[in-house]
Amino acid sequence: MLDLKYKTILLVALPLMVSSFIQSVVLLTDVAFLSRYSTLAFDASGNAGLLFVTVFVALAGMSDGAQILIARRIGQDREHAVGRIFGTTIFTIGMLGLILFLILHFVVPIFLPQYSRDQELAQAQISFLNIRSYSLFFGIITLSIQAFFFAIGKTWVVLVSSIIVATSNILMDSIFIFGWKFIPEMGLEGAALASTFADGFGMLFLLVFLIYSKERKEYELFKYFAFQWKSFRELIKVGSPLLLQGFSALVTWTIFFTWIEHMGKDDLTISQNIRSIYFLAFVPIWGFAATTKTYISQYIGRGDFDALKIIQRKIQLMTLIFLLICFHGAILYPETLIGLINPDEQYLKESADILRFISGSVLVFGIISVKFQTINGSGNTHVSLIIEVISVLIYMISSYLLIKVFKMEIYWVWSVEYIYFITLGVLSIGYLKMFDWKGKKI
């Protein structure tokens, strides 16, 4: 069991934050290389990257479900159940990953040109996804192992994996995008190939580490490793709402960027600049989100309900502190941040103005994310799904009105971020205050 000291919470969350930061560096490196290669490659990687992340987050939702279940069993002193959950997770994510790969590889290329205003951009996105989609097979193993280490609080292992992914991706980006010696220049497809290989290296490290780890023996992972229908039903019950949450949130953002593309190429490039920097804000939010789920699930499993408010309060405070550390540049020097990824002065000022404008919405999200993840950690994932669906519907309606009906400038279009996060927060806090959520059995 994890204790409630700030130091322990930070020891769990910090590797996740550094891991998220490294992933953000990978994203920034990709777009920095591609913005210097061509504007088409930059825009295509942004839109196609969102499609890939949307599908990957669906897999991650099932992984989050496994994390919650494993943490709960540890809190209940039922360590023997961990191996069966782990084995079932690999089989379940494997089946889902294969389906999503087939959709990305064969279905999306049929429909993407029909919804894109720029056919050259659509074809570039298809080329990117044809390569990037293979990363889903690496993700099957990676996400399953991550769920186990997140649940037991050994998050530094995931950090090391992220470092391997980042360093290999940066090195291969420079080689594959622009070419080097006997390796030809591949541009956008080179970026996709570099990221895919890097994901494979990260997966290989996690697999080897797990095989030789003491935790494998302690929890007898491979002794109880099997696909079990009971564990499958539990995983689907807890994980499928999380899958749909992540998918609905990111598919909404994908549609949002498609509508921005219809506004014009300049507005799309400006928005891709913002999106790239925006992910820095999620470094502490994602790190403390995973920490919240583990803590809440473990302490509910032990029946220590008095500790839950202490967990929330401490993680909220730490989230805000680290948000200011990671994202203060969006307020103080946004032009410098934007210039790192896209130095084209044509887009610099407007991108920086919007980034500074929406920085407040990130602080709102930092506060309410702990409340929202408390619902997930308690096992009430069907409720969090309802909250997510309502929030994204309001987000989509607002986006449609601002873009399609009122035809607002891109600056005001981005105000929808405030609408989404405030809605998510009001609904989450309302549920936690008005309903009995602590007794959920999973």
ROTORDREN-921855 format. One record per residue (C-alpha): x, y, z; residue number from 1. Coordinates in pm, 1 decimal. Layout:
BEGIN
X | Y | Z | NUM .
...
END
This chain:
BEGIN
0.0 | 0.0 | 0.0 | 1 .
112.4 | 354.0 | -75.1 | 2 .
123.4 | 604.8 | 212.1 | 3 .
-16.3 | 960.7 | 203.0 | 4 .
306.5 | 1156.0 | 239.4 | 5 .
371.7 | 1424.9 | -19.9 | 6 .
704.5 | 1258.7 | -86.4 | 7 .
542.7 | 924.8 | -171.7 | 8 .
277.7 | 1085.7 | -392.7 | 9 .
552.7 | 1274.4 | -574.3 | 10 .
765.2 | 961.6 | -611.5 | 11 .
470.9 | 795.7 | -788.0 | 12 .
371.6 | 1097.3 | -997.0 | 13 .
710.8 | 1243.7 | -1087.1 | 14 .
826.0 | 960.6 | -1316.7 | 15 .
488.6 | 981.2 | -1492.3 | 16 .
526.2 | 1356.8 | -1534.9 | 17 .
879.7 | 1324.6 | -1666.6 | 18 .
756.4 | 1049.1 | -1896.6 | 19 .
477.4 | 1275.5 | -2023.0 | 20 .
727.4 | 1558.1 | -2063.4 | 21 .
953.8 | 1333.5 | -2267.6 | 22 .
658.9 | 1234.8 | -2486.2 | 23 .
583.8 | 1606.0 | -2531.8 | 24 .
946.7 | 1661.1 | -2630.9 | 25 .
906.8 | 1382.6 | -2887.6 | 26 .
597.7 | 1555.6 | -3026.6 | 27 .
771.8 | 1892.8 | -3032.4 | 28 .
1075.5 | 1739.3 | -3201.3 | 29 .
858.1 | 1578.1 | -3469.0 | 30 .
675.0 | 1899.3 | -3551.2 | 31 .
992.8 | 2108.5 | -3529.1 | 32 .
1162.1 | 1888.1 | -3788.6 | 33 .
853.5 | 1872.0 | -4010.6 | 34 .
779.9 | 2247.2 | -3992.7 | 35 .
1128.0 | 2298.2 | -4137.2 | 36 .
1066.7 | 2031.7 | -4399.1 | 37 .
733.4 | 2160.7 | -4537.1 | 38 .
408.4 | 2318.6 | -4417.6 | 39 .
212.3 | 2032.6 | -4576.2 | 40 .
408.1 | 1772.2 | -4377.7 | 41 .
363.6 | 1978.4 | -4059.9 | 42 .
-15.0 | 2007.8 | -4100.7 | 43 .
-57.1 | 1646.1 | -4212.9 | 44 .
138.1 | 1507.7 | -3917.0 | 45 .
-76.8 | 1716.1 | -3683.3 | 46 .
-412.3 | 1596.1 | -3816.3 | 47 .
-302.6 | 1235.8 | -3879.9 | 48 .
-126.6 | 1230.1 | -3543.6 | 49 .
-454.9 | 1321.3 | -3376.6 | 50 .
-625.3 | 1029.8 | -3550.8 | 51 .
-355.9 | 791.8 | -3431.3 | 52 .
-360.4 | 926.9 | -3074.9 | 53 .
-740.5 | 895.5 | -3071.6 | 54 .
-713.9 | 525.7 | -3152.0 | 55 .
-421.6 | 473.2 | -2913.5 | 56 .
-609.7 | 639.3 | -2627.2 | 57 .
-888.9 | 387.6 | -2682.0 | 58 .
-637.4 | 111.9 | -2606.3 | 59 .
-505.2 | 314.0 | -2313.4 | 60 .
-857.8 | 330.2 | -2169.4 | 61 .
-860.7 | -47.2 | -2132.7 | 62 .
-513.5 | -26.6 | -1979.0 | 63 .
-645.1 | 226.9 | -1725.1 | 64 .
-921.0 | -19.2 | -1638.0 | 65 .
-659.8 | -287.4 | -1570.8 | 66 .
-463.1 | -42.5 | -1353.9 | 67 .
-771.1 | 29.5 | -1139.7 | 68 .
-852.2 | -341.3 | -1101.1 | 69 .
-496.2 | -440.6 | -1008.8 | 70 .
-467.7 | -154.6 | -757.5 | 71 .
-800.5 | -256.2 | -601.4 | 72 .
-691.8 | -618.8 | -563.3 | 73 .
-367.3 | -506.3 | -399.0 | 74 .
-568.9 | -293.2 | -155.6 | 75 .
-782.8 | -599.6 | -80.8 | 76 .
-471.5 | -816.8 | -25.3 | 77 .
-572.6 | -1038.6 | -318.7 | 78 .
-238.3 | -1039.0 | -497.9 | 79 .
-306.4 | -1382.9 | -647.6 | 80 .
-569.5 | -1221.6 | -874.0 | 81 .
-315.1 | -984.7 | -1031.6 | 82 .
-171.5 | -1241.6 | -1273.5 | 83 .
-510.6 | -1332.7 | -1415.3 | 84 .
-600.5 | -965.9 | -1464.4 | 85 .
-264.2 | -906.8 | -1633.3 | 86 .
-303.4 | -1201.1 | -1869.9 | 87 .
-661.2 | -1108.5 | -1955.0 | 88 .
-550.3 | -750.4 | -2020.1 | 89 .
-296.2 | -856.4 | -2283.9 | 90 .
-549.4 | -1073.0 | -2466.4 | 91 .
-820.7 | -806.0 | -2449.7 | 92 .
-600.2 | -516.7 | -2562.9 | 93 .
-455.6 | -747.3 | -2830.4 | 94 .
-797.3 | -816.3 | -2984.6 | 95 .
-892.2 | -451.5 | -2965.0 | 96 .
-556.5 | -338.9 | -3108.4 | 97 .
-596.0 | -564.9 | -3411.3 | 98 .
-942.3 | -425.0 | -3484.4 | 99 .
-822.5 | -65.3 | -3452.3 | 100 .
-520.5 | -136.4 | -3673.2 | 101 .
-747.7 | -268.1 | -3949.1 | 102 .
-966.0 | 43.8 | -3919.2 | 103 .
-666.2 | 280.8 | -3938.8 | 104 .
-496.0 | 89.4 | -4217.1 | 105 .
-792.8 | 8.2 | -4443.3 | 106 .
-1107.1 | 202.5 | -4344.7 | 107 .
-975.4 | 551.4 | -4266.1 | 108 .
-802.7 | 588.8 | -4610.2 | 109 .
-1144.2 | 539.8 | -4772.8 | 110 .
-1327.7 | 804.5 | -4573.2 | 111 .
-1053.7 | 1061.9 | -4505.9 | 112 .
-1051.5 | 1214.4 | -4858.2 | 113 .
-1428.0 | 1260.3 | -4840.8 | 114 .
-1408.4 | 1476.6 | -4528.3 | 115 .
-1096.4 | 1674.7 | -4611.1 | 116 .
-1115.2 | 2000.1 | -4801.8 | 117 .
-754.1 | 1967.7 | -4918.5 | 118 .
-698.0 | 1638.5 | -5104.2 | 119 .
-320.2 | 1672.9 | -5099.9 | 120 .
-338.1 | 1705.7 | -4722.5 | 121 .
-565.5 | 1400.0 | -4702.9 | 122 .
-327.2 | 1182.7 | -4904.5 | 123 .
-33.8 | 1295.1 | -4689.7 | 124 .
-225.7 | 1193.5 | -4376.7 | 125 .
-297.5 | 850.5 | -4527.3 | 126 .
72.8 | 798.0 | -4601.0 | 127 .
156.1 | 885.9 | -4241.4 | 128 .
-108.5 | 654.0 | -4091.9 | 129 .
-14.9 | 358.6 | -4314.2 | 130 .
316.8 | 346.5 | -4128.9 | 131 .
222.4 | 483.0 | -3785.7 | 132 .
-61.2 | 232.1 | -3738.7 | 133 .
188.7 | -51.3 | -3682.7 | 134 .
275.2 | 104.4 | -3346.0 | 135 .
-53.5 | -32.5 | -3213.9 | 136 .
101.2 | -382.1 | -3201.4 | 137 .
380.9 | -251.4 | -2978.5 | 138 .
119.0 | -68.2 | -2772.4 | 139 .
-56.2 | -395.2 | -2685.4 | 140 .
241.8 | -511.2 | -2478.0 | 141 .
348.7 | -164.9 | -2361.0 | 142 .
9.1 | -63.2 | -2220.7 | 143 .
-47.6 | -395.7 | -2046.9 | 144 .
287.9 | -379.9 | -1867.3 | 145 .
239.4 | -10.6 | -1784.6 | 146 .
-95.6 | -89.1 | -1620.0 | 147 .
78.3 | -332.7 | -1384.4 | 148 .
360.3 | -97.7 | -1287.2 | 149 .
122.1 | 199.6 | -1246.6 | 150 .
-99.0 | -5.3 | -1013.6 | 151 .
187.4 | -105.6 | -783.4 | 152 .
334.6 | 246.6 | -788.5 | 153 .
662.0 | 151.1 | -961.2 | 154 .
633.3 | 425.9 | -1219.3 | 155 .
1005.2 | 490.7 | -1273.7 | 156 .
1015.3 | 187.7 | -1503.6 | 157 .
777.0 | 362.5 | -1742.6 | 158 .
998.7 | 671.1 | -1722.1 | 159 .
1302.4 | 475.4 | -1840.5 | 160 .
1096.4 | 331.9 | -2125.2 | 161 .
989.7 | 683.3 | -2225.9 | 162 .
1351.2 | 801.1 | -2227.8 | 163 .
1439.5 | 516.4 | -2462.6 | 164 .
1147.6 | 605.5 | -2689.5 | 165 .
1235.8 | 975.6 | -2691.8 | 166 .
1607.3 | 947.2 | -2757.5 | 167 .
1566.4 | 689.0 | -3031.6 | 168 .
1284.3 | 889.5 | -3191.3 | 169 .
1483.3 | 1213.6 | -3199.2 | 170 .
1785.7 | 1039.4 | -3350.0 | 171 .
1581.8 | 858.5 | -3616.1 | 172 .
1374.7 | 1171.0 | -3696.0 | 173 .
1683.9 | 1357.4 | -3808.2 | 174 .
1796.2 | 1060.6 | -4017.4 | 175 .
1468.6 | 946.5 | -4175.7 | 176 .
1306.9 | 1285.5 | -4242.8 | 177 .
1602.0 | 1453.9 | -4415.1 | 178 .
1805.6 | 1145.5 | -4507.7 | 179 .
2162.4 | 1053.9 | -4415.9 | 180 .
2429.7 | 873.0 | -4619.1 | 181 .
2265.7 | 557.1 | -4762.6 | 182 .
1924.0 | 635.6 | -4604.4 | 183 .
1704.7 | 835.8 | -4845.9 | 184 .
1506.1 | 1146.5 | -4752.3 | 185 .
1156.0 | 1031.1 | -4650.3 | 186 .
995.8 | 1346.9 | -4506.3 | 187 .
656.7 | 1285.7 | -4344.3 | 188 .
678.6 | 907.7 | -4383.3 | 189 .
1021.5 | 919.8 | -4220.3 | 190 .
870.2 | 1082.8 | -3911.4 | 191 .
608.3 | 807.6 | -3891.1 | 192 .
872.7 | 537.4 | -3932.4 | 193 .
1096.0 | 690.9 | -3664.5 | 194 .
811.1 | 706.1 | -3410.7 | 195 .
706.4 | 348.4 | -3485.9 | 196 .
1057.7 | 208.3 | -3439.3 | 197 .
1096.3 | 411.7 | -3119.7 | 198 .
775.2 | 263.6 | -2975.8 | 199 .
911.2 | -81.1 | -3052.3 | 200 .
1232.2 | -11.3 | -2857.2 | 201 .
1029.2 | 112.5 | -2559.1 | 202 .
813.0 | -199.7 | -2562.3 | 203 .
1118.4 | -425.7 | -2578.7 | 204 .
1267.9 | -263.2 | -2268.3 | 205 .
946.2 | -301.2 | -2066.0 | 206 .
909.7 | -665.3 | -2164.6 | 207 .
1267.8 | -757.8 | -2074.6 | 208 .
1248.8 | -563.8 | -1746.3 | 209 .
922.8 | -734.6 | -1646.9 | 210 .
1060.7 | -1082.4 | -1717.1 | 211 .
1358.9 | -1025.6 | -1487.2 | 212 .
1181.7 | -812.4 | -1221.5 | 213 .
1119.4 | -921.8 | -863.9 | 214 .
756.0 | -809.3 | -898.4 | 215 .
695.7 | -1079.0 | -1158.4 | 216 .
789.2 | -1335.5 | -896.1 | 217 .
617.6 | -1155.5 | -607.1 | 218 .
281.2 | -1143.1 | -784.2 | 219 .
341.0 | -1471.7 | -969.8 | 220 .
232.9 | -1302.4 | -1291.2 | 221 .
314.2 | -1585.6 | -1527.8 | 222 .
200.0 | -1859.3 | -1290.4 | 223 .
-155.5 | -1722.0 | -1301.9 | 224 .
-119.1 | -1579.9 | -1653.2 | 225 .
-433.4 | -1675.8 | -1845.4 | 226 .
-738.4 | -1541.9 | -2020.0 | 227 .
-1018.2 | -1565.9 | -1763.0 | 228 .
-1381.1 | -1483.1 | -1839.0 | 229 .
-1442.3 | -1340.5 | -1491.8 | 230 .
-1144.9 | -1105.7 | -1524.4 | 231 .
-1252.1 | -1023.0 | -1880.0 | 232 .
-1600.0 | -920.7 | -1761.2 | 233 .
-1448.2 | -711.3 | -1482.0 | 234 .
-1205.4 | -546.6 | -1725.0 | 235 .
-1476.4 | -470.6 | -1979.6 | 236 .
-1704.5 | -333.3 | -1708.5 | 237 .
-1439.4 | -95.7 | -1573.0 | 238 .
-1228.1 | -37.3 | -1883.8 | 239 .
-1480.5 | 4.3 | -2164.1 | 240 .
-1620.5 | 333.4 | -2026.4 | 241 .
-1261.7 | 460.9 | -1998.3 | 242 .
-1198.8 | 347.8 | -2355.9 | 243 .
-1504.4 | 539.4 | -2474.1 | 244 .
-1407.1 | 841.7 | -2264.4 | 245 .
-1066.3 | 876.7 | -2424.6 | 246 .
-1198.7 | 799.2 | -2769.4 | 247 .
-1487.2 | 1047.8 | -2748.8 | 248 .
-1265.1 | 1326.2 | -2614.9 | 249 .
-1000.0 | 1290.4 | -2884.7 | 250 .
-1230.7 | 1213.7 | -3175.4 | 251 .
-1405.6 | 1537.8 | -3081.9 | 252 .
-1074.3 | 1721.1 | -3103.7 | 253 .
-1008.1 | 1553.7 | -3438.4 | 254 .
-1341.1 | 1683.2 | -3570.6 | 255 .
-1260.1 | 2024.0 | -3423.2 | 256 .
-936.2 | 2039.8 | -3622.7 | 257 .
-1114.9 | 1917.8 | -3936.9 | 258 .
-1355.2 | 2210.1 | -3904.8 | 259 .
-1060.9 | 2446.0 | -3852.3 | 260 .
-906.4 | 2308.6 | -4172.2 | 261 .
-1225.7 | 2419.2 | -4349.6 | 262 .
-1163.5 | 2771.2 | -4215.8 | 263 .
-834.4 | 2788.0 | -4405.9 | 264 .
-474.4 | 2665.5 | -4412.4 | 265 .
-343.5 | 2955.9 | -4202.8 | 266 .
-593.8 | 2888.8 | -3923.6 | 267 .
-501.2 | 2519.4 | -3930.6 | 268 .
-128.7 | 2589.9 | -3904.7 | 269 .
-186.9 | 2834.2 | -3617.9 | 270 .
-397.3 | 2575.4 | -3436.5 | 271 .
-137.5 | 2302.5 | -3492.0 | 272 .
120.3 | 2535.0 | -3333.5 | 273 .
-103.7 | 2571.4 | -3028.4 | 274 .
-181.2 | 2199.4 | -3010.0 | 275 .
187.1 | 2112.6 | -3006.7 | 276 .
263.8 | 2342.1 | -2711.3 | 277 .
-67.3 | 2261.4 | -2542.2 | 278 .
52.9 | 1909.9 | -2465.5 | 279 .
309.2 | 2055.6 | -2223.0 | 280 .
17.4 | 2143.1 | -1995.7 | 281 .
-82.7 | 1781.0 | -1973.7 | 282 .
256.5 | 1675.8 | -1834.1 | 283 .
154.7 | 1721.6 | -1466.6 | 284 .
-215.4 | 1659.2 | -1533.2 | 285 .
-159.4 | 1312.6 | -1683.8 | 286 .
103.1 | 1225.7 | -1422.4 | 287 .
-119.8 | 1310.3 | -1128.0 | 288 .
-426.5 | 1162.7 | -1302.4 | 289 .
-269.4 | 814.8 | -1305.7 | 290 .
-152.6 | 868.0 | -946.6 | 291 .
-506.4 | 964.7 | -838.8 | 292 .
-658.3 | 649.4 | -987.4 | 293 .
-405.3 | 426.3 | -811.7 | 294 .
-440.7 | 597.2 | -471.8 | 295 .
-820.2 | 617.4 | -477.1 | 296 .
-859.0 | 254.7 | -585.3 | 297 .
-612.3 | 121.5 | -326.8 | 298 .
-763.7 | 313.2 | -35.0 | 299 .
-1121.4 | 226.2 | -126.9 | 300 .
-1008.4 | -136.5 | -151.4 | 301 .
-874.0 | -110.0 | 203.6 | 302 .
-1191.5 | 65.2 | 323.0 | 303 .
-1006.8 | 379.7 | 439.6 | 304 .
-1262.3 | 635.9 | 317.8 | 305 .
-1140.3 | 914.8 | 547.9 | 306 .
-817.6 | 932.2 | 348.9 | 307 .
-989.6 | 1010.6 | 17.5 | 308 .
-1032.1 | 1385.4 | 74.5 | 309 .
-671.8 | 1409.8 | 192.3 | 310 .
-560.2 | 1236.7 | -128.9 | 311 .
-764.3 | 1477.3 | -342.3 | 312 .
-646.3 | 1789.3 | -161.3 | 313 .
-277.5 | 1697.6 | -172.7 | 314 .
-281.1 | 1593.0 | -538.5 | 315 .
-473.8 | 1905.1 | -643.7 | 316 .
-215.0 | 2128.7 | -474.4 | 317 .
75.1 | 1944.2 | -632.3 | 318 .
-92.4 | 1947.9 | -974.6 | 319 .
-128.3 | 2327.3 | -966.2 | 320 .
230.4 | 2379.1 | -852.1 | 321 .
370.9 | 2162.7 | -1129.7 | 322 .
134.9 | 2317.3 | -1385.6 | 323 .
284.9 | 2657.2 | -1311.8 | 324 .
633.2 | 2508.8 | -1346.2 | 325 .
562.6 | 2331.1 | -1676.2 | 326 .
329.4 | 2577.4 | -1847.6 | 327 .
425.9 | 2923.4 | -1720.0 | 328 .
584.4 | 2997.4 | -2057.1 | 329 .
240.5 | 3005.9 | -2219.4 | 330 .
168.8 | 3317.5 | -2012.9 | 331 .
510.1 | 3483.4 | -1989.8 | 332 .
682.0 | 3405.4 | -2321.0 | 333 .
445.7 | 3224.5 | -2563.5 | 334 .
623.3 | 3365.3 | -2870.0 | 335 .
944.1 | 3187.7 | -2768.1 | 336 .
763.9 | 2855.3 | -2722.0 | 337 .
584.7 | 2880.8 | -3055.9 | 338 .
906.4 | 2982.0 | -3228.1 | 339 .
1076.7 | 2661.9 | -3114.4 | 340 .
843.0 | 2444.9 | -3318.1 | 341 .
752.3 | 2676.4 | -3604.4 | 342 .
972.1 | 2983.2 | -3658.5 | 343 .
757.2 | 3117.4 | -3946.6 | 344 .
674.8 | 3474.8 | -3837.3 | 345 .
355.4 | 3465.2 | -4043.3 | 346 .
191.2 | 3255.8 | -3770.7 | 347 .
392.7 | 3353.8 | -3463.3 | 348 .
199.5 | 3644.5 | -3309.7 | 349 .
-151.2 | 3505.6 | -3352.2 | 350 .
-45.9 | 3163.0 | -3225.1 | 351 .
115.1 | 3321.9 | -2917.8 | 352 .
-192.8 | 3538.5 | -2844.3 | 353 .
-422.1 | 3234.8 | -2849.7 | 354 .
-184.4 | 3026.6 | -2638.3 | 355 .
-177.7 | 3297.2 | -2370.0 | 356 .
-558.0 | 3330.6 | -2389.3 | 357 .
-629.2 | 2961.6 | -2326.0 | 358 .
-367.1 | 2911.2 | -2055.1 | 359 .
-630.9 | 2982.8 | -1790.1 | 360 .
-836.8 | 2686.8 | -1907.6 | 361 .
-543.4 | 2458.6 | -1829.2 | 362 .
-538.8 | 2576.7 | -1466.9 | 363 .
-910.9 | 2501.7 | -1445.3 | 364 .
-847.2 | 2151.8 | -1578.3 | 365 .
-565.6 | 2099.2 | -1329.0 | 366 .
-806.5 | 2158.2 | -1040.1 | 367 .
-1098.1 | 1950.5 | -1165.4 | 368 .
-898.3 | 1662.2 | -1316.0 | 369 .
-836.8 | 1518.7 | -967.4 | 370 .
-1212.2 | 1518.2 | -901.3 | 371 .
-1281.4 | 1351.5 | -1234.8 | 372 .
-1011.8 | 1088.1 | -1182.4 | 373 .
-1148.6 | 1019.1 | -834.5 | 374 .
-1465.6 | 894.8 | -1003.6 | 375 .
-1258.2 | 670.2 | -1229.9 | 376 .
-1044.7 | 541.5 | -942.4 | 377 .
-1357.9 | 454.6 | -743.6 | 378 .
-1466.7 | 223.1 | -1025.0 | 379 .
-1767.2 | 434.3 | -1125.6 | 380 .
-1635.5 | 460.1 | -1479.9 | 381 .
-1984.9 | 448.5 | -1633.3 | 382 .
-2059.9 | 775.4 | -1451.7 | 383 .
-1738.1 | 939.2 | -1570.2 | 384 .
-1829.2 | 828.1 | -1922.4 | 385 .
-2165.9 | 1004.6 | -1897.1 | 386 .
-1991.5 | 1318.2 | -1769.2 | 387 .
-1740.5 | 1300.0 | -2054.7 | 388 .
-2010.9 | 1252.3 | -2319.2 | 389 .
-2215.5 | 1547.9 | -2191.7 | 390 .
-1903.7 | 1766.3 | -2181.5 | 391 .
-1791.0 | 1678.5 | -2535.2 | 392 .
-2143.5 | 1728.7 | -2672.1 | 393 .
-2150.3 | 2079.7 | -2527.5 | 394 .
-1797.1 | 2129.6 | -2664.2 | 395 .
-1901.9 | 2017.2 | -3013.3 | 396 .
-2214.9 | 2230.6 | -3019.5 | 397 .
-2011.7 | 2533.2 | -2908.4 | 398 .
-1743.7 | 2463.0 | -3169.7 | 399 .
-2000.6 | 2423.9 | -3445.7 | 400 .
-2170.7 | 2750.5 | -3355.5 | 401 .
-1844.4 | 2945.6 | -3336.4 | 402 .
-1693.4 | 2799.6 | -3656.1 | 403 .
-1985.0 | 2717.6 | -3885.5 | 404 .
-2266.7 | 2949.8 | -3776.7 | 405 .
-2108.9 | 3267.0 | -3637.4 | 406 .
-1782.0 | 3222.4 | -3834.0 | 407 .
-1574.1 | 3367.9 | -3551.9 | 408 .
-1203.8 | 3441.2 | -3577.6 | 409 .
-971.9 | 3159.4 | -3473.8 | 410 .
-884.4 | 3344.3 | -3149.8 | 411 .
-1241.1 | 3317.8 | -3019.0 | 412 .
-1292.3 | 2966.4 | -3155.2 | 413 .
-1036.6 | 2841.6 | -2901.9 | 414 .
-1254.2 | 2969.9 | -2614.8 | 415 .
-1432.6 | 2633.2 | -2635.7 | 416 .
-1153.4 | 2492.9 | -2415.3 | 417 .
-1295.6 | 2690.5 | -2122.8 | 418 .
-1645.1 | 2561.1 | -2198.1 | 419 .
-1530.8 | 2198.0 | -2198.4 | 420 .
-1320.4 | 2205.7 | -1882.0 | 421 .
-1574.9 | 2404.0 | -1678.9 | 422 .
-1854.0 | 2164.8 | -1780.9 | 423 .
-1640.0 | 1863.8 | -1689.2 | 424 .
-1560.5 | 2018.8 | -1351.4 | 425 .
-1915.7 | 2118.8 | -1257.2 | 426 .
-2050.8 | 1772.7 | -1340.1 | 427 .
-1767.7 | 1590.0 | -1158.7 | 428 .
-1792.6 | 1794.9 | -839.4 | 429 .
-2171.8 | 1770.4 | -846.9 | 430 .
-2162.2 | 1390.8 | -868.0 | 431 .
-1908.6 | 1351.6 | -587.0 | 432 .
-2115.6 | 1575.1 | -356.8 | 433 .
-2461.6 | 1438.2 | -435.2 | 434 .
-2413.0 | 1062.0 | -476.7 | 435 .
-2264.5 | 769.7 | -284.0 | 436 .
-1963.4 | 673.8 | -495.1 | 437 .
-1735.0 | 512.1 | -236.3 | 438 .
-1902.7 | 172.6 | -212.4 | 439 .
-1860.5 | 66.4 | -573.5 | 440 .
-1765.5 | -303.0 | -596.6 | 441 .
-1530.5 | -405.2 | -879.9 | 442 .
END
